Amino acid sequence: MEQTQGHPEPSASELLAKYLRRPSVLLPLLGLVTFVVYSGSLSFDFVWDDWPQIVNSPIIRTWSNLPRAFGSDLWYHVARQQVYYRPLFVAWSMLNYTLFGLRPWGWHLGAVLLHVGAVAAVFWLARRLRLEYWTAALAALIFALHPIHIEPVTWISAASDTMVTMLAALAFGAFLSGRNSERNSGRNFEQKKRTAWWIASLALLACALLTKEMAIVFSALVGIYAWLHPAETRALPGRRVLGAAREAAPYVVVTLAYALLRTQALLHATGQFNPNHGMMDVARTVPLVMSIYLRQLLVPAGITGLYYTPYVTGAILTQVVAPAAVLGAALIGLWYWNRREGNSIVAFAGLWLLVGLAPALYLRNFSNGDFVRDRYMYLPSIGFAILAAIGLRRLPSMKGWSAQAIQGCAVLVLCGGYVCASIAQQVYWGSDLLMLTRGEALYPGNPYAGAGLAKEYSQRGAHERAIELAESVVRDHPEYGYGPLALAEVYIHAGRFEEGRVWLDRVNLDYSKSEVGMAGLAGLYGEMGDYERAYALCSEILEKEPNLYSALYNCGNIHLLDGQYWEAEQLLSRAVQLVPEQAAPKHFLGRALLQEGRNAEAQSYLLQAAAMDPKVWDYHYWLAVSFEGSGNVSAARAEYWQALQLNQNSNEAKMRLTALEAK
């Protein structure tokens, strides 16, 4: 080895470690790795709740609606009984809409960048918890790559989980910064600095709460940390409890203020409580749900957005006793590990994991079987990442291998596995069809996946397969309230109106009486030509909610089908004003104007619809009709040809194109 002034020249690994020792180098590198792993999601479409929550949401289209976001729920344009109070997520959506419109890649870019921000926040939090530098870096890396985060990173509507976690981690880091300064600076402590950290922590908590409800556990985490690390060394248990309560009190006040604001904003919220399952069923099911989360943390395979875990009503040994035994063993292991560490960081990380998940364990808030969602683990998984990092850093030497080599190999194997699992499994969030197919394949008993997939097949013309799936949902899950609706819908789309009408009469009463339910049913009755019932539903819903987009759009189309073009124009015009970036209402408004003989006005809307969503064949067909009516034969011929490229079975387009060619 060459010598330089009597000192050995550092190796490449030593130089790399030296540079990575700087957070200004480490964090951008972590961010780059994270971005590369999830960059494939930039090609994904809007899926699932993205349609009502983003694509069809009128509130995000102008910043003047921001005050409205603080006074109503996230889905106020769909129904008035929802419980999603997330004004800062709405603000983030407004920013995305301002920057990207409704181009999905921009929204996915924003979701990935939020995850990058959360990774940096986890590193900072780990350092504030006084983890050694490389342990903190490893915790951030594990958090960045773990496949359980696929859902909140690749599904835009779950970005609220990423936001609340980032804000909560920053809030806790700010709390620790002020607290550690107070304990270590003595008389020379700068009061202004401590106050600034305290205010920053409270403000960040407020932002977290206004992003998603999961942040309600923050005060408990502060209290737990303060109890584990009392300000007074060797304090008696009573004084430790009082001290912890005193430190948590300001955060409790902020949380109560949020609860009051939320209550005022959601005056019509009803919540979701399953009357068929009481607290005994919840108690029996919670161990199974927690064991599934633990399994997904340890072996993240079979990742999906559509797990199915119904209430436990039998098989006590395998579904209650066995999961409880596994959880008990895990708790005993953490207790023993924490005793050996001797600094309570293992205990705090384990409690962060458990307490962070607590809001998702009140199962009566969810539909039966809809209990496990990976996004609920995003915030709690900070605790798991810290535990995994500490565990890896404690691996000893073995058979001639140094501890450093063993630890390095373990990190490479673990993170390499995470990368492969994340890339392989995130693709299923690329579209509704992929997501539902994945869910139905992994959990064929899931009625939601079956009903959703049936509707997807129906929209693509695979009516027999759609009917078969929907019938199996109704047959196997008579308790599933949306099964009859799905079956009615696929029958109606297949042209089997009488069978569809039978199942419409069996639709869940709660759904059929809701605003979104009445609008959907009105549309289906209109599709069957039963305009009398359709109009009755439309009148009822528009009397209660005159500016509900779903009602304006569906009822406008019913008037269009019935040949009442002026009435269709009035309703569809209002739908366009509410959702100006949606192609469908513009298309149908154009058709109504076309039928009224107002071709010039109609053509403007038809052009916009075809430009906004060029993959819909009848958008091109009706635009061609408009061009033909105005004498623009070449443009009409091009649009008919485009319609046939998208739908080769369109006899109308074939006949009109043939007639044009003959001229």
Secondary structure as UniProt FT lines:
FT   STRAND          3..4
FT   TURN            5..6
FT   STRAND          7..8
FT   HELIX           12..20
FT   HELIX           23..38
FT   HELIX           39..43
FT   TURN            48..49
FT   HELIX           51..55
FT   HELIX           59..61
FT   HELIX           63..65
FT   HELIX           66..69
FT   TURN            70..71
FT   TURN            74..78
FT   HELIX           87..100
FT   TURN            101..102
FT   HELIX           104..128
FT   TURN            129..130
FT   HELIX           133..145
FT   HELIX           147..149
FT   HELIX           150..154
FT   HELIX           156..158
FT   HELIX           159..185
FT   HELIX           186..188
FT   HELIX           191..209
FT   TURN            210..211
FT   HELIX           213..217
FT   HELIX           218..228
FT   TURN            233..234
FT   HELIX           237..265
FT   TURN            266..268
FT   TURN            275..276
FT   HELIX           279..298
FT   HELIX           317..321
FT   HELIX           322..341
FT   HELIX           345..357
FT   HELIX           358..361
FT   HELIX           363..365
FT   HELIX           374..377
FT   TURN            378..380
FT   HELIX           381..393
FT   TURN            399..400
FT   HELIX           403..426
FT   HELIX           427..429
FT   HELIX           432..442
FT   TURN            444..445
FT   HELIX           447..459
FT   TURN            460..461
FT   HELIX           463..476
FT   TURN            478..479
FT   TURN            481..482
FT   HELIX           483..493
FT   TURN            494..495
FT   HELIX           497..504
FT   TURN            505..506
FT   HELIX           509..513
FT   HELIX           515..528
FT   HELIX           531..544
FT   TURN            546..547
FT   HELIX           549..561
FT   TURN            562..563
FT   HELIX           565..578
FT   TURN            580..581
FT   HELIX           583..595
FT   TURN            596..597
FT   HELIX           599..612
FT   TURN            614..615
FT   HELIX           617..629
FT   TURN            630..631
FT   HELIX           633..646
FT   TURN            648..649
FT   HELIX           651..662
//
